[in-house]
Amino acid sequence: SQQGEEDPQALSIQEGENATMNCSYKTSINNLQWYRQNSGRGLVHLILIRSNEREKHSGRLRVTLDTSKKSSSLLITASRAADTASYFCATVNNAGNNRKLIWGLGTSLAVNP
Amino acid sequence: DTGVSQNPRHKITKRGQNVTFRCDPISEHNRLYWYRQTLGQGPEFLTYFQNEAQLEKSRLLSDRFSAERPKGSFSTLEIQRTEQGDSAMYLCASSAGGVSTEAFFGQGTRLTVV
């Protein structure tokens, strides 16, 4: 079952611009993770933010988490053509012992040179 | 160890045939997941193992799907009597366990049922 909903579904920007993607979820979570997927390839983990954290940075990535609104955002600064990919958020909920990732539908990002 | 390995990368099969996919996780990872992904969608959870124990199976999986992880190492996913609707990318991921650990994905097996 899908939990996260990313918006926008598709985003097209020029190289050098910043890209912001949002993710909303429904249940109480333990952590939220962002992944990247190049066309036809597997997913690559980008960053994990725990429910007690509000902001996290990794290189050109900045992730925020607002548990009161059940939402997260991923900001990619100074985008590059190589950032072109689909970006997914995934949550790990607090219910039960099974800690599987629950995924959103993704944002397709195109960075034009 | 170069990461999660899935075989084959591509599989084309006729409707009604059985197919089996293999996933070799990162060796020290005790958790293994199978997901299915169709074009334009996020991954859909299929099933999950902790060591050799299959802890959860999605209601999406019909009785035609079965997964095993003998000895808690590699895993196989079998689809019997394939249907065109089974065409998708099948992704395997492993993690070291614990709630706050990332999942490492393989490149996936793309299944086309004709």
Chai-1 contact restraints between the chains, C-beta under 6 A:
chainA,res_idxA,chainB,res_idxB,connection_type,confidence,min_distance_angstrom,max_distance_angstrom,comment,restraint_id
A,N30,B,V99,contact,1.0,0.0,6.0,A-B,restraint_1
A,N31,B,S100,contact,1.0,0.0,6.0,A-B,restraint_2
A,R41,B,Q107,contact,1.0,0.0,6.0,A-B,restraint_3
A,G42,B,F105,contact,1.0,0.0,6.0,A-B,restraint_4
A,G42,B,G106,contact,1.0,0.0,6.0,A-B,restraint_5
A,G42,B,Q107,contact,1.0,0.0,6.0,A-B,restraint_6
A,G42,B,G108,contact,1.0,0.0,6.0,A-B,restraint_7
A,L43,B,F105,contact,1.0,0.0,6.0,A-B,restraint_8
A,H45,B,E102,contact,1.0,0.0,6.0,A-B,restraint_9
A,F88,B,G42,contact,1.0,0.0,6.0,A-B,restraint_10
A,V92,B,V99,contact,1.0,0.0,6.0,A-B,restraint_11
A,N98,B,L55,contact,1.0,0.0,6.0,A-B,restraint_12
A,N98,B,E56,contact,1.0,0.0,6.0,A-B,restraint_13
A,R99,B,V99,contact,1.0,0.0,6.0,A-B,restraint_14
A,K100,B,F45,contact,1.0,0.0,6.0,A-B,restraint_15
A,K100,B,Y48,contact,1.0,0.0,6.0,A-B,restraint_16
A,W103,B,G42,contact,1.0,0.0,6.0,A-B,restraint_17
A,W103,B,P43,contact,1.0,0.0,6.0,A-B,restraint_18
A,G104,B,G42,contact,1.0,0.0,6.0,A-B,restraint_19
A,L105,B,G42,contact,1.0,0.0,6.0,A-B,restraint_20
A,G106,B,G42,contact,1.0,0.0,6.0,A-B,restraint_21
